[in-house]
Amino acid sequence: MESVQGFLRDILSRRDPHGYYVIPVDVDRVDDVLRSVKGEGVKVLYANDIALVKTRSRGLAVRIARVAARMEALVTEF
């Protein structure tokens, strides 16, 4: 579980060039994760078997990342 905590810290410590936090989620579970979070201002980009969930809100990014980790939907290896 320590590696997941480190990965979450890494995700939340930086943003993409447009100011979004990017959370990689399993494409099959992304709808479940987003339904659990119920946040606005979320963009989802699909790339093969990974969905990149993007948001500018740090609090929402934390919630998405934690829910995805709890559901074992967080993609830690590309």
Buried (B, 14 or more C-beta within 10 A) or exposed (E): EEEBEEBBEEBBEEBEEEEBBBBBBBBEBBEBBBEBBEBEEBEBEEEEEBBBBBBBBEEBBBBBBBBBBEBEBBBEEE
